[in-house]
Amino acid sequence: MIKIKYLTLFTTLILSNLSIAGDERYQVVILQQRGGGGETTNHSKSKVFILDSKFGDMWTWEDRSKFTTNDGKMAFGTRITYQGKLKPGKEIGEIVDFEKTIR
C-alpha cells in the first residue's frame, strides 16, 4: 500500500512539472479530469496522455483505474500504460502508416 502512495505522489510531481519543463520534451494533454466542477467522488478519475516529443514514445496515466494485473488479479489504483511509439515523417501531411479496410 505504501508503494502505491509513493508512486502516486511521484507521478503527480512528475506530471505537474512536465508542462513547465524548459525544453518541453514531454507534452501532457488532460483527457479526463477528476470530478468536473471541483467535486471529487469515489467514482471520478483523472486520465492524461503523455508524449515524449524527442523520441515519440506515448503513455497514458490514469488515477482510480480498474485493471487486471500481470498475475491475472483485479486491481484498483493508479497506473501508467505505454501506448507505443510514433513514426517520424519527412514532411507535413505525409501518411506514415495506414491500415487498409476492404468495403
DSSP file (Angstrom, degrees, kcal/mol; ACC not computed):
  #  RESIDUE AA STRUCTURE BP1 BP2  ACC     N-H-->O    O-->H-N    N-H-->O    O-->H-N    TCO  KAPPA ALPHA  PHI   PSI    X-CA   Y-CA   Z-CA
    1    1 A M     >        0   0    0      0, 0.0     4,-1.8     0, 0.0     5,-0.1   0.000 360.0 360.0 360.0 -37.6    0.0    0.0    0.0
    2    2 A I  H  >  +     0   0    0      1,-0.2     4,-2.4     2,-0.2     5,-0.2   0.881 360.0  56.5 -65.8 -37.3    2.9    2.4    0.8
    3    3 A K  H  > S+     0   0    0      1,-0.2     4,-2.7     2,-0.2    -1,-0.2   0.911 106.0  50.4 -59.9 -42.6    4.4    1.7   -2.7
    4    4 A I  H  > S+     0   0    0      2,-0.2     4,-2.7     1,-0.2    -1,-0.2   0.906 109.7  50.3 -63.7 -41.5    1.2    2.8   -4.4
    5    5 A K  H  X S+     0   0    0     -4,-1.8     4,-2.4     1,-0.2    -1,-0.2   0.917 113.2  45.7 -63.4 -42.4    1.1    6.0   -2.3
    6    6 A Y  H  X S+     0   0    0     -4,-2.4     4,-3.0     2,-0.2    -2,-0.2   0.894 112.5  50.8 -67.5 -39.0    4.7    6.9   -3.2
    7    7 A L  H  X S+     0   0    0     -4,-2.7     4,-2.9     2,-0.2     5,-0.2   0.919 111.7  47.9 -63.1 -43.3    4.1    6.0   -6.9
    8    8 A T  H  X S+     0   0    0     -4,-2.7     4,-2.4     2,-0.2    -2,-0.2   0.925 114.3  46.0 -62.8 -44.7    1.0    8.3   -6.9
    9    9 A L  H  X S+     0   0    0     -4,-2.4     4,-2.3     2,-0.2    -2,-0.2   0.932 114.8  47.4 -62.9 -46.4    2.9   11.1   -5.2
   10   10 A F  H  X S+     0   0    0     -4,-3.0     4,-2.5     1,-0.2    -2,-0.2   0.928 113.5  47.7 -60.8 -46.8    5.9   10.7   -7.6
   11   11 A T  H  X S+     0   0    0     -4,-2.9     4,-3.0     1,-0.2     5,-0.2   0.901 110.9  51.5 -63.3 -41.4    3.8   10.5  -10.7
   12   12 A T  H  X S+     0   0    0     -4,-2.4     4,-2.2    -5,-0.2    -1,-0.2   0.916 111.0  48.0 -61.8 -43.3    1.8   13.6   -9.6
   13   13 A L  H  X S+     0   0    0     -4,-2.3     4,-1.1     2,-0.2    -2,-0.2   0.914 113.4  47.6 -63.6 -42.8    5.1   15.6   -9.0
   14   14 A I  H >X S+     0   0    0     -4,-2.5     4,-1.3     1,-0.2     3,-0.7   0.953 113.6  47.0 -62.4 -50.1    6.4   14.5  -12.4
   15   15 A L  H 3X S+     0   0    0     -4,-3.0     4,-0.8     1,-0.3     3,-0.2   0.859 108.7  54.8 -63.3 -35.5    3.2   15.4  -14.3
   16   16 A S  H 3< S+     0   0    0     -4,-2.2    -1,-0.3    -5,-0.2    -2,-0.2   0.780 114.1  41.7 -69.6 -23.8    2.9   18.7  -12.6
   17   17 A N  H X< S+     0   0    0     -4,-1.1     3,-0.6    -3,-0.7     4,-0.4   0.611  95.7  78.8 -96.4 -14.1    6.4   19.6  -13.7
   18   18 A L  H >< S+     0   0    0     -4,-1.3     3,-1.1     1,-0.2     8,-0.3   0.909  92.0  50.4 -62.8 -42.9    6.2   18.2  -17.3
   19   19 A S  T 3< S+     0   0    0     -4,-0.8    -1,-0.2     1,-0.3    -2,-0.1   0.694 114.2  44.7 -72.7 -17.1    4.3   21.1  -18.7
   20   20 A I  T <  S+     0   0    0     -3,-0.6    -1,-0.3    -4,-0.2    -2,-0.2   0.333  80.5 129.5-107.8   7.8    6.7   23.7  -17.3
   21   21 A A    X   -     0   0    0     -3,-1.1     3,-0.6    -4,-0.4    -3,-0.0  -0.377  63.1-127.9 -63.3 139.5    9.9   21.9  -18.2
   22   22 A G  T 3  S+     0   0    0      1,-0.2    -1,-0.1     2,-0.1    -3,-0.0   0.860 107.2  40.1 -59.1 -41.0   12.3   24.3  -20.1
   23   23 A D  T 3  S-     0   0    0      1,-0.0    -1,-0.2     3,-0.0    -2,-0.1   0.602  95.5-142.0 -87.2  -9.6   12.9   22.0  -23.1
   24   24 A E    <   +     0   0    0     -3,-0.6    29,-0.1    -6,-0.1    -2,-0.1   0.819  47.3 149.5  53.9  35.5    9.3   21.0  -23.2
   25   25 A R        +     0   0    0      1,-0.1    28,-3.5    27,-0.1     2,-0.6   0.909  60.1  55.0 -63.2 -43.4   10.3   17.4  -24.2
   26   26 A Y  E    S-A   52   0A   0     -8,-0.3     2,-0.4    26,-0.2    26,-0.2  -0.830  72.3-163.9 -99.1 124.9    7.3   15.9  -22.5
   27   27 A Q  E     -A   51   0A   0     24,-2.7    24,-2.6    -2,-0.6     2,-0.4  -0.906   5.0-160.6-107.8 133.5    3.9   17.1  -23.6
   28   28 A V  E     -A   50   0A   0     -2,-0.4     2,-0.5    22,-0.2    22,-0.2  -0.952   7.5-172.2-120.0 131.5    0.8   16.4  -21.4
   29   29 A V  E     -A   49   0A   0     20,-2.6    20,-2.9    -2,-0.4     2,-0.6  -0.989  23.2-132.3-122.1 125.1   -2.8   16.5  -22.5
   30   30 A I  E     +A   48   0A   0     -2,-0.5    18,-0.2    18,-0.2     3,-0.1  -0.658  27.0 174.7 -76.9 120.6   -5.6   16.1  -19.9
   31   31 A L  E    S+     0   0A   0     16,-2.3     2,-0.3    -2,-0.6    17,-0.2   0.785  70.8   7.0 -94.3 -34.6   -8.1   13.6  -21.3
   32   32 A Q  E     -A   47   0A   0     15,-2.2    15,-2.8     2,-0.0    -1,-0.3  -0.948  68.1-150.4-152.2 127.2  -10.3   13.4  -18.2
   33   33 A Q        -     0   0    0     -2,-0.3    12,-0.3    13,-0.2     2,-0.2  -0.752  31.6-101.7 -99.2 147.2  -10.3   15.5  -15.0
   34   34 A R  S    S-     0   0    0     -2,-0.3     2,-1.9     1,-0.2     4,-0.3  -0.448  92.1 -14.3 -65.9 130.8  -11.4   14.2  -11.7
   35   35 A G  S    S-     0   0    0     -2,-0.2     4,-0.2    10,-0.1    -1,-0.2  -0.240  83.6-130.6  80.9 -51.7  -14.8   15.3  -10.6
   36   36 A G  S >  S+     0   0    0     -2,-1.9     3,-0.6     2,-0.1    -1,-0.1   0.721  91.3  35.9  65.0 118.6  -15.5   18.1  -13.0
   37   37 A G  T 3  S-     0   0    0      1,-0.2    -2,-0.1    -3,-0.1     3,-0.1   0.557 132.9 -73.5  81.8   7.8  -16.7   21.3  -11.3
   38   38 A G  T 3  S+     0   0    0     -4,-0.3    -1,-0.2     1,-0.3     2,-0.2   0.174  97.4 124.4  95.8 -18.0  -14.5   20.6   -8.4
   39   39 A E    <   -     0   0    0     -3,-0.6     2,-0.5    -4,-0.2    -1,-0.3  -0.538  44.3-156.1 -80.0 145.3  -16.3   17.8   -6.7
   40   40 A T        +     0   0    0     -2,-0.2     2,-0.3    -5,-0.1    -6,-0.0  -0.981  15.7 174.6-121.1 125.7  -14.5   14.6   -6.1
   41   41 A T    >   -     0   0    0     -2,-0.5     3,-0.8     1,-0.0    -6,-0.1  -0.767  46.5-105.5-121.7 170.5  -16.3   11.3   -5.7
   42   42 A N  T 3  S+     0   0    0     -2,-0.3    -1,-0.0     1,-0.2    -2,-0.0   0.716 120.8  49.3 -66.7 -19.4  -15.2    7.7   -5.3
   43   43 A H  T 3  S+     0   0    0      2,-0.0    -1,-0.2    -8,-0.0     2,-0.2   0.519  90.1  95.4 -99.3  -6.7  -16.1    7.1   -9.0
   44   44 A S    <   +     0   0    0     -3,-0.8     2,-0.3   -10,-0.0   -10,-0.2  -0.564  51.7 176.5 -85.1 150.7  -14.4   10.0  -10.5
   45   45 A K        -     0   0    0    -12,-0.3     2,-0.3    -2,-0.2    19,-0.1  -0.948  24.5-126.2-147.6 166.7  -10.9    9.6  -12.0
   46   46 A S        -     0   0    0     17,-0.4    17,-2.6    -2,-0.3     2,-0.3  -0.885  21.4-178.1-115.7 149.0   -8.2   11.5  -13.9
   47   47 A K  E     -AB  32  62A   0    -15,-2.8   -16,-2.3    -2,-0.3   -15,-2.2  -0.977   1.8-179.4-147.7 132.6   -6.5   10.5  -17.1
   48   48 A V  E     -AB  30  61A   0     13,-2.3    13,-2.3    -2,-0.3     2,-0.4  -0.945  21.8-135.7-131.3 154.4   -3.7   12.2  -19.1
   49   49 A F  E     -AB  29  60A   0    -20,-2.9   -20,-2.6    -2,-0.3     2,-0.4  -0.925  20.9-161.6-106.7 132.0   -1.9   11.5  -22.3
   50   50 A I  E     -AB  28  59A   0      9,-3.0     9,-2.3    -2,-0.4     2,-0.4  -0.965   5.2-170.3-120.2 130.1    1.9   11.9  -22.2
   51   51 A L  E     -AB  27  58A   0    -24,-2.6   -24,-2.7    -2,-0.4     2,-1.0  -0.979  19.0-146.3-121.4 127.9    4.1   12.3  -25.3
   52   52 A D  E  >  -A   26   0A   0      5,-2.9     4,-2.8    -2,-0.4     5,-0.3  -0.821  15.9-166.6 -86.8 102.5    7.9   12.3  -25.4
   53   53 A S  T  4 S+     0   0    0    -28,-3.5    -1,-0.1    -2,-1.0   -27,-0.1   0.595  81.0  55.7 -72.8  -9.4    8.4   14.8  -28.2
   54   54 A K  T  4 S+     0   0    0    -29,-0.3    -1,-0.2     3,-0.1   -28,-0.1   0.887 126.0  14.3 -86.1 -43.7   12.1   13.8  -28.6
   55   55 A F  T  4 S-     0   0    0     -3,-0.1    -2,-0.2   -30,-0.1    -1,-0.0   0.510  98.1-119.1-113.4  -7.4   11.7   10.0  -29.2
   56   56 A G     <  +     0   0    0     -4,-2.8    30,-2.6     1,-0.3    -3,-0.1   0.544  57.5 150.0  84.8   7.1    8.0    9.7  -29.9
   57   57 A D  E     - C   0  85A   0     -5,-0.3    -5,-2.9    28,-0.2     2,-0.4  -0.461  27.9-158.5 -73.7 148.9    7.0    7.4  -27.0
   58   58 A M  E     +BC  51  84A   0     26,-2.2    25,-3.3    -7,-0.2    26,-0.9  -0.977  14.3 171.8-132.8 142.9    3.5    7.7  -25.7
   59   59 A W  E     -BC  50  82A   0     -9,-2.3    -9,-3.0    -2,-0.4     2,-0.4  -0.946  21.7-142.3-139.0 160.0    1.8    6.8  -22.4
   60   60 A T  E     -BC  49  81A   0     21,-2.1    21,-2.9    -2,-0.3     2,-0.5  -0.984  12.7-156.9-119.4 142.3   -1.5    7.3  -20.6
   61   61 A W  E     -BC  48  80A   0    -13,-2.3   -13,-2.3    -2,-0.4     2,-0.4  -0.979  13.9-174.2-116.9 126.9   -1.6    7.9  -16.8
   62   62 A E  E     -BC  47  79A   0     17,-2.8    17,-2.4    -2,-0.5     2,-0.4  -0.979  12.5-156.9-127.7 135.2   -4.8    7.0  -15.0
   63   63 A D  E    S+     0   0A   0    -17,-2.6   -17,-0.4    -2,-0.4    15,-0.2  -0.852  80.9  13.7-104.4 144.1   -5.8    7.6  -11.4
   64   64 A R  E    S+     0   0A   0     -2,-0.4     2,-0.4     1,-0.2    -1,-0.2   0.939  89.9 161.0  58.0  51.5   -8.5    5.4   -9.8
   65   65 A S  E     - C   0  77A   0     12,-3.4    12,-2.6    -3,-0.3     2,-0.5  -0.834  37.1-140.3-108.1 140.5   -8.4    2.8  -12.6
   66   66 A K  E     + C   0  76A   0     -2,-0.4     2,-0.3    10,-0.2    10,-0.2  -0.869  40.0 148.2 -97.9 129.2   -9.7   -0.8  -12.5
   67   67 A F  E     - C   0  75A   0      8,-2.4     8,-3.0    -2,-0.5     2,-0.5  -0.956  48.3-102.6-153.5 168.6   -7.4   -3.2  -14.3
   68   68 A T  E     - C   0  74A   0     -2,-0.3     6,-0.2     6,-0.2     5,-0.0  -0.867  37.8-136.0 -98.7 128.7   -6.0   -6.8  -14.4
   69   69 A T    >   -     0   0    0      4,-3.4     3,-1.9    -2,-0.5    -1,-0.0  -0.200  31.2 -95.8 -75.9 172.6   -2.5   -7.2  -13.0
   70   70 A N  T 3  S+     0   0    0      1,-0.3    -1,-0.1     2,-0.1    -2,-0.0   0.778 126.0  54.2 -61.6 -27.3    0.2   -9.4  -14.7
   71   71 A D  T 3  S-     0   0    0      2,-0.1    -1,-0.3     1,-0.0    -2,-0.0   0.279 123.5-103.1 -92.1  12.0   -0.7  -12.3  -12.4
   72   72 A G  S <  S+     0   0    0     -3,-1.9     2,-0.2     1,-0.3    -2,-0.1   0.486  77.6 131.7  87.7   4.6   -4.4  -12.1  -13.5
   73   73 A K        -     0   0    0      1,-0.1    -4,-3.4    -5,-0.0     2,-0.3  -0.604  59.7-113.1 -90.7 151.2   -5.9  -10.5  -10.4
   74   74 A M  E     +C   68   0A   0     -6,-0.2     2,-0.3    -2,-0.2    -6,-0.2  -0.619  39.8 179.8 -80.0 140.9   -8.2   -7.5  -10.5
   75   75 A A  E     -C   67   0A   0     -8,-3.0    -8,-2.4    -2,-0.3     2,-0.4  -0.935  20.5-152.9-138.9 161.4   -6.7   -4.3   -9.0
   76   76 A F  E     +C   66   0A   0     -2,-0.3     2,-0.3   -10,-0.2   -10,-0.2  -0.975  51.2  71.4-138.2 119.2   -7.9   -0.7   -8.5
   77   77 A G  E    S-C   65   0A   0    -12,-2.6   -12,-3.4    -2,-0.4     2,-0.4  -0.954  79.8 -28.8 172.3-153.7   -5.4    2.2   -8.4
   78   78 A T  E     +     0   0A   0     -2,-0.3     2,-0.3   -14,-0.2   -15,-0.2  -0.757  55.6 173.4 -96.6 138.7   -3.0    4.4  -10.4
   79   79 A R  E     -C   62   0A   0    -17,-2.4   -17,-2.8    -2,-0.4     2,-0.5  -0.993  27.0-148.2-145.7 153.3   -1.3    3.1  -13.5
   80   80 A I  E     -C   61   0A   0     -2,-0.3     2,-0.5   -19,-0.2   -19,-0.2  -0.991  20.5-164.5-118.2 126.6    0.9    4.2  -16.4
   81   81 A T  E     -C   60   0A   0    -21,-2.9   -21,-2.1    -2,-0.5     2,-0.3  -0.953  17.8-131.8-118.2 125.8    0.3    2.4  -19.7
   82   82 A Y  E     -C   59   0A   0     -2,-0.5   -23,-0.3   -23,-0.2     3,-0.1  -0.605  20.3-172.8 -73.1 129.1    2.8    2.5  -22.6
   83   83 A Q  E     -     0   0A   0    -25,-3.3     2,-0.3     1,-0.4   -24,-0.2   0.525  41.8-100.2-103.8  -9.2    0.8    3.3  -25.8
   84   84 A G  E     -C   58   0A   0    -26,-0.9   -26,-2.2     2,-0.0     2,-0.4  -0.782  40.5 -64.3 123.5-168.4    3.5    2.9  -28.4
   85   85 A K  E     -C   57   0A   0     -2,-0.3   -28,-0.2   -28,-0.2     2,-0.1  -0.976  37.4-126.3-129.0 136.4    5.9    5.0  -30.5
   86   86 A L        -     0   0    0    -30,-2.6    -2,-0.0    -2,-0.4   -29,-0.0  -0.463  23.0-128.1 -75.2 151.3    5.1    7.5  -33.2
   87   87 A K        -     0   0    0     -2,-0.1     2,-0.1    10,-0.0     9,-0.1  -0.885  23.7-124.9-101.0 130.4    6.8    7.1  -36.6
   88   88 A P        -     0   0    0      0, 0.0     2,-0.2     0, 0.0    -1,-0.0  -0.432  22.8-152.2 -73.4 147.6    8.5   10.2  -37.9
   89   89 A G        -     0   0    0     -2,-0.1     3,-0.1     1,-0.1     7,-0.0  -0.608  17.8-131.7-108.6 174.5    7.6   11.6  -41.3
   90   90 A K  S    S+     0   0    0      1,-0.3     2,-0.3    -2,-0.2    -1,-0.1   0.671  86.0   9.8 -99.4 -21.8    9.7   13.6  -43.8
   91   91 A E  S >  S-     0   0    0      0, 0.0     3,-1.7     0, 0.0    -1,-0.3  -0.985  90.4 -79.9-154.0 159.9    7.1   16.3  -44.4
   92   92 A I  T 3  S+     0   0    0     -2,-0.3     3,-0.1     1,-0.2    -2,-0.0  -0.388 114.3  21.1 -62.8 133.6    3.8   17.7  -43.1
   93   93 A G  T 3  S+     0   0    0      1,-0.3    -1,-0.2    -2,-0.1     2,-0.2   0.344  85.4 142.4  90.7  -5.9    0.9   15.7  -44.3
   94   94 A E    <   -     0   0    0     -3,-1.7     2,-0.7     1,-0.1    -1,-0.3  -0.473  52.2-129.8 -68.7 135.8    2.8   12.5  -45.2
   95   95 A I        +     0   0    0     -2,-0.2     3,-0.1     1,-0.2    -1,-0.1  -0.795  27.9 178.6 -85.9 116.0    1.0    9.3  -44.4
   96   96 A V        +     0   0    0     -2,-0.7     2,-0.3     1,-0.3    -1,-0.2   0.659  65.5   2.5 -95.5 -17.2    3.5    7.3  -42.3
   97   97 A D        +     0   0    0    -10,-0.1     2,-0.3     2,-0.0    -1,-0.3  -0.953  64.0 173.4-163.9 146.7    1.2    4.2  -41.7
   98   98 A F        -     0   0    0     -2,-0.3     2,-0.5    -3,-0.1    -3,-0.0  -0.988  25.3-134.4-154.3 160.0   -2.2    3.1  -42.6
   99   99 A E        -     0   0    0     -2,-0.3     2,-0.3     2,-0.0    -2,-0.0  -0.979  26.0-134.5-119.3 120.3   -4.5    0.1  -42.3
  100  100 A K        -     0   0    0     -2,-0.5     2,-0.5     1,-0.0    -2,-0.0  -0.583  17.9-162.1 -78.3 130.2   -6.4   -0.9  -45.5
  101  101 A T        -     0   0    0     -2,-0.3     2,-0.5     2,-0.0    -2,-0.0  -0.958   9.7-143.2-114.4 125.6  -10.0   -1.7  -45.0
  102  102 A I              0   0    0     -2,-0.5    -2,-0.0     1,-0.1     0, 0.0  -0.755 360.0 360.0 -89.2 129.1  -11.9   -3.6  -47.6
  103  103 A R              0   0    0     -2,-0.5    -1,-0.1     0, 0.0    -2,-0.0   0.356 360.0 360.0-121.3 360.0  -15.5   -2.5  -48.1
